[in-house]
Amino acid sequence: MRRRVLEMFPAGGPWGSRPAEEFARARRDEGLPAEVVMDLDTDAFLVVVPHQPTEPGRHPLG
């Protein structure tokens, strides 16, 4: 499954801080199926959503 990255957060934040989870929660409240995944290569948390292919002839932003 392909996913689109909405935002990237460094993994070394202060203890108890979860900015990626908070960002993902706000996107879910807006109706996006956002989730947080760990990118081990960059040591960062990524907020991603499933990539939705666009219909032929239709611009992805409307």
Buried (B, 14 or more C-beta within 10 A) or exposed (E): EEEEEBBEBEEEEEEEEBBBBEBBBEBEEEEBEBBBBEEEEEEBBBBBBEEEEEEEEEEEEE
